[in-house]
Amino acid sequence: MPELSGMLLLVVVLALLFDFSNGWHDSANAIATVVSTRVLSPAVAVLMAGVLNVAGAFMSTAVAKMIGVGIVDPTTVTQEVVAAALGGAILWNLCTLLLGLPTSSSHALIGGLVGAATVHGGWATVKFSGLRSVLEAMIISPFFGFLIGFSIMVAISWLFFRARRNVANRLFSRLQLVSAGFMAFSHGANDAQKAMGIITLALVSAGKLTSAEVPMWVIMSCALAMGLGTAAGGWRIVRMLGMRIVKLEPVHGFAAETGAAAVLLATAHIGLPVSTTHTIASSIMGVGAVKRLSAVRWGVTTKILYAWIFTLPGAALAAVVLYGLLSRI
């Protein structure tokens, strides 16, 4: 571990705080369905999710490298830029957590990074090819989450249409333990890498690293911060995802978690920083739509959609304000 001091140390601390807030904000992504269907108690669910988040963080660093060098040019940004980006993302996470809105921590971080980098060095600091990939994934991942969740639920309905309801509920209560673990692992594999990438960006821009390879101490510290945040639980968002979008039974939870986790592991392997929140929420909508379209509370989903749209510009604006304050110090 290199010697850290001054603004670089502040950046690392803020990155770990962001990872904690990410886990706290997004714990609902891993546990909302398994808690709302009463397969696991809230305490057991967050403990399981926290442990599997830590395990998932060690799966890959492809997303971390994308965040570290794929969104902005690390040679043109300063530690103040990175600190402002993290501060803007943390503020957005806390505001939406208090409001109970399941927004994307990933997009909050990317919005903050683009906002702070742009006000610092203009649009030349932004790598538009990388930003375009993020925006494309922002649209595609919810679509695939909805489609795969819908398809899994249709397949289950065909396979088990003769099964008695109580027998099916017992079976899928057990299977949901597996799918919830799968979802928690994939959440760690995708989301813990965001803070890894931002710390790597700070280390490269400070000359502490010569490449975007993520050091082991960064992986371990981010994994633990994410796991602790998830274990804290974001209960307002748990209620929104697990109870207010559609009424869930164990079979629906299994289908939604399996579909979302499959999308997240695939994108983590490719290196696309997609939104865990968008993916699981859209997968829940897809599963609910199999019952009937009216089973989904579309009024609630409209509020969520507005929050998704405003995440990038909202976090960017917060980062711009924080950069202005930091640059005066």
matplotlib code that plots the C-alpha trace (Angstrom):
import matplotlib.pyplot as plt

x = [0.0, 1.5, 1.9, -1.3, -1.5, -3.5, -6.2, -5.4, -6.1, -9.4, -10.3, -9.7, -11.8, -14.6, -14.4, -14.9, -17.7, -19.3, -19.0, -20.6, -23.4, -23.7, -24.2, -26.6, -28.6, -28.6, -29.0, -32.6, -31.4, -30.2, -32.7, -36.0, -37.7, -36.5, -37.6, -41.0, -41.8, -40.8, -38.4, -35.7, -35.9, -34.4, -31.5, -30.5, -31.0, -28.7, -26.0, -26.1, -26.1, -23.2, -21.0, -21.8, -21.2, -17.7, -17.2, -18.6, -16.2, -13.3, -14.8, -13.5, -11.9, -13.2, -15.8, -13.2, -10.9, -13.7, -14.5, -10.8, -9.7, -12.8, -15.0, -12.5, -8.8, -6.9, -4.0, -6.3, -8.1, -7.0, -7.7, -10.2, -12.2, -12.3, -13.2, -16.1, -17.3, -17.5, -19.1, -21.8, -22.6, -22.7, -25.1, -27.4, -27.4, -28.3, -31.1, -32.7, -32.3, -34.2, -36.9, -37.0, -36.2, -34.2, -31.9, -28.5, -25.4, -23.4, -25.0, -24.7, -20.9, -20.6, -22.7, -20.6, -17.3, -18.5, -19.8, -16.6, -14.3, -16.1, -16.1, -12.4, -11.1, -14.0, -15.5, -12.1, -11.6, -14.5, -14.1, -17.3, -16.9, -16.9, -19.7, -21.7, -21.3, -22.6, -25.6, -26.4, -26.1, -28.4, -31.2, -30.3, -29.9, -33.5, -34.8, -33.0, -33.9, -37.6, -37.4, -35.4, -37.5, -40.7, -39.3, -38.3, -41.7, -43.5, -41.3, -42.0, -45.7, -45.7, -43.6, -45.5, -49.1, -50.3, -48.5, -50.5, -49.9, -48.6, -46.2, -44.9, -44.5, -42.4, -40.2, -39.6, -39.0, -36.0, -34.9, -35.2, -32.4, -30.2, -31.4, -31.1, -27.5, -26.9, -28.2, -26.1, -23.0, -23.6, -24.3, -20.9, -19.3, -20.8, -21.1, -18.0, -15.9, -17.1, -15.2, -12.2, -12.2, -12.4, -9.5, -7.5, -8.2, -7.0, -3.8, -3.0, -3.6, -1.4, 1.4, 1.1, 0.2, 1.5, -1.5, -5.2, -4.5, -6.4, -4.2, -5.2, -5.6, -8.1, -10.1, -10.2, -11.0, -13.8, -15.2, -15.4, -17.0, -19.6, -20.4, -20.7, -23.0, -25.2, -25.4, -26.8, -29.8, -31.8, -35.2, -37.2, -36.0, -36.6, -40.2, -40.4, -38.9, -40.3, -43.8, -44.9, -44.1, -46.0, -47.2, -44.5, -44.6, -41.5, -41.8, -41.8, -38.8, -36.9, -37.6, -36.8, -33.5, -32.4, -33.1, -31.4, -28.4, -27.8, -27.7, -25.4, -22.8, -22.7, -22.1, -19.6, -17.6, -17.8, -16.8, -20.0, -20.9, -24.7, -27.2, -28.0, -31.0, -32.4, -31.9, -33.6, -36.5, -37.2, -36.9, -39.6, -41.8, -41.3, -42.2, -45.3, -46.4, -46.8, -49.7, -51.4, -50.2, -52.4, -50.6, -47.7, -48.3, -47.3, -47.8, -45.0, -42.8, -43.3, -41.8, -38.9, -38.4, -38.2, -35.6, -33.5, -33.6, -32.5, -29.7, -26.9, -27.6, -28.5, -25.3, -23.3, -24.7, -23.9, -20.3, -20.0, -21.0, -18.6, -15.7, -16.3, -15.9, -12.9, -11.0, -11.2, -9.5]
y = [0.0, 3.4, 6.2, 8.3, 11.9, 15.1, 15.1, 11.6, 10.2, 12.2, 10.6, 7.1, 7.7, 9.2, 6.3, 3.8, 6.0, 5.9, 2.1, 1.9, 4.2, 2.1, -1.1, 0.6, 2.2, -0.9, -3.7, -3.8, -5.1, -8.3, -8.8, -7.0, -10.0, -12.6, -10.4, -9.4, -13.1, -13.9, -16.6, -15.0, -12.6, -9.1, -9.7, -13.0, -11.6, -8.6, -10.8, -13.2, -10.4, -8.6, -11.8, -12.6, -9.0, -9.3, -12.6, -11.2, -8.2, -10.5, -12.0, -9.4, -6.0, -5.3, -2.7, -1.0, -0.5, 1.0, 3.5, 4.1, 5.0, 4.6, 7.6, 10.5, 10.9, 10.2, 12.5, 15.5, 15.2, 16.2, 14.8, 17.6, 16.4, 12.8, 14.0, 16.2, 13.3, 11.1, 13.7, 14.4, 10.7, 10.2, 13.2, 11.8, 8.4, 9.8, 12.0, 9.2, 6.7, 9.1, 9.4, 5.6, 5.8, 2.9, 5.0, 3.9, 4.4, 3.6, 6.4, 8.8, 8.1, 8.5, 11.6, 13.1, 12.2, 13.7, 16.9, 17.5, 16.7, 18.9, 22.0, 21.4, 20.9, 21.1, 18.4, 17.3, 15.5, 13.2, 10.0, 10.0, 6.4, 5.2, 7.5, 6.3, 2.7, 3.6, 5.4, 2.5, 0.0, 2.3, 1.6, -2.0, -3.5, -2.7, -4.0, -7.3, -7.4, -7.1, -9.6, -12.3, -12.0, -12.2, -15.2, -17.1, -16.5, -17.7, -20.9, -21.6, -21.1, -23.7, -26.2, -26.0, -25.2, -28.5, -28.2, -27.4, -23.9, -24.9, -27.4, -24.8, -22.2, -24.6, -25.5, -21.9, -20.8, -23.1, -22.1, -18.4, -18.9, -19.8, -17.0, -14.4, -15.5, -15.4, -11.8, -10.7, -12.2, -10.5, -7.2, -7.4, -8.4, -5.3, -2.5, -2.9, -2.3, 1.3, 2.5, 0.3, 2.1, 5.6, 4.9, 3.5, 6.7, 8.8, 6.7, 6.9, 10.6, 11.1, 9.1, 6.3, 3.7, 3.5, 1.4, 0.8, -2.6, -2.5, -3.2, -6.0, -3.6, -1.6, -4.7, -5.9, -2.5, -1.8, -5.3, -4.9, -1.4, -2.6, -5.6, -3.5, -1.1, -3.9, -5.4, -2.0, -2.4, 0.4, -0.5, 2.3, 1.0, -2.6, -1.7, 0.1, -2.8, -5.7, -4.5, -1.5, -2.4, -5.8, -8.3, -11.0, -14.7, -17.0, -18.0, -14.4, -13.6, -16.5, -15.5, -11.8, -12.5, -15.1, -12.9, -9.8, -11.7, -13.3, -9.8, -8.4, -11.2, -11.0, -7.2, -7.5, -10.0, -7.6, -4.6, -2.5, -0.5, -1.1, -0.3, -3.1, -1.1, -0.6, -4.3, -5.8, -3.3, -4.0, -7.7, -7.4, -5.5, -8.3, -11.0, -9.0, -8.4, -12.2, -12.2, -9.3, -5.8, -4.3, -6.3, -3.9, -0.6, 1.6, 4.8, 3.7, 2.7, 6.1, 7.8, 5.4, 6.2, 9.9, 9.3, 7.2, 10.0, 12.7, 10.7, 11.6, 15.3, 15.5, 13.9, 15.9, 19.2, 18.3, 17.4, 20.8, 22.6, 20.6, 21.1, 24.8, 24.6, 22.3, 24.4, 27.4, 25.6]
z = [0.0, -1.0, 1.4, 1.4, 2.6, 2.1, -0.6, -1.8, 1.7, 1.7, -1.7, -0.4, 2.7, 0.6, -1.8, 1.1, 2.5, -1.0, -1.1, 2.4, 1.2, -2.0, 0.0, 2.5, -0.4, -2.5, 0.1, -1.0, -4.4, -2.8, 0.0, -0.8, -2.4, 0.1, 3.0, 1.5, 0.8, 4.4, 3.3, 5.5, 8.4, 7.8, 10.1, 8.5, 5.0, 5.5, 7.1, 4.2, 1.6, 3.3, 3.4, -0.3, -1.3, 0.0, -1.8, -5.1, -5.0, -5.7, -8.9, -11.4, -11.8, -15.3, -14.2, -11.9, -14.8, -16.8, -14.1, -13.5, -17.0, -19.3, -18.3, -17.8, -18.7, -15.5, -16.6, -16.7, -13.4, -9.9, -6.5, -5.9, -9.0, -7.7, -4.1, -5.5, -7.7, -4.6, -2.5, -5.1, -5.4, -1.6, -1.2, -3.9, -2.3, 1.1, -0.3, -2.3, 0.6, 2.9, 0.2, -0.2, -4.0, -5.5, -7.7, -9.1, -7.0, -10.2, -12.2, -9.2, -9.2, -13.0, -13.0, -10.2, -12.0, -15.3, -13.6, -11.6, -14.5, -16.9, -14.6, -14.0, -17.5, -19.9, -22.1, -23.3, -20.0, -20.7, -22.8, -24.7, -26.0, -22.4, -21.4, -24.4, -23.3, -19.8, -21.3, -23.6, -20.7, -18.7, -21.2, -22.1, -18.7, -17.4, -20.7, -20.3, -16.6, -17.5, -20.4, -18.5, -15.4, -17.5, -19.5, -16.3, -14.8, -17.9, -18.0, -14.4, -14.9, -17.8, -15.9, -12.6, -13.7, -12.3, -8.9, -5.8, -4.5, -1.1, -2.6, -5.1, -2.3, -0.2, -3.2, -4.2, -0.7, -0.7, -4.2, -3.3, -0.7, -3.7, -5.9, -3.1, -2.6, -6.3, -6.4, -3.4, -5.0, -8.3, -6.5, -4.9, -8.2, -10.0, -7.4, -5.2, -8.3, -8.7, -5.6, -6.6, -10.0, -8.4, -6.0, -8.9, -10.9, -7.9, -7.5, -11.3, -11.4, -8.3, -9.9, -7.3, -10.1, -13.6, -14.9, -14.1, -12.4, -9.1, -6.1, -3.7, -0.7, -2.7, -3.6, 0.0, 1.6, -1.0, -0.5, 3.2, 3.0, 0.6, 2.8, 5.9, 4.1, 2.9, 6.4, 7.6, 5.4, 3.6, 4.8, 3.1, -0.3, 0.8, 1.3, -2.1, -4.1, -2.2, -1.4, -3.4, -7.1, -7.1, -4.5, -4.4, -3.5, -3.3, -7.0, -8.1, -5.9, -7.3, -10.9, -10.3, -8.5, -10.9, -14.0, -12.5, -11.2, -14.6, -16.2, -13.6, -13.7, -17.5, -17.5, -14.6, -16.8, -19.8, -17.7, -18.1, -15.0, -15.1, -12.4, -10.0, -8.9, -12.4, -13.2, -10.2, -10.2, -13.9, -13.3, -10.5, -13.0, -15.6, -13.2, -12.0, -15.6, -16.1, -13.7, -15.5, -16.4, -13.8, -11.1, -11.4, -9.6, -12.5, -10.5, -8.2, -11.1, -12.7, -9.6, -9.8, -13.4, -12.7, -10.0, -12.5, -15.1, -12.7, -11.1, -13.6, -13.7, -10.0, -8.9, -11.5, -10.1, -6.5, -7.6, -9.5, -6.3, -4.1, -6.6, -6.4, -2.6, -2.7, -5.3, -2.9, -0.1]

ax = plt.figure().add_subplot(projection="3d")
ax.plot(x, y, z, "-o")
ax.set_aspect("equal")
plt.show()
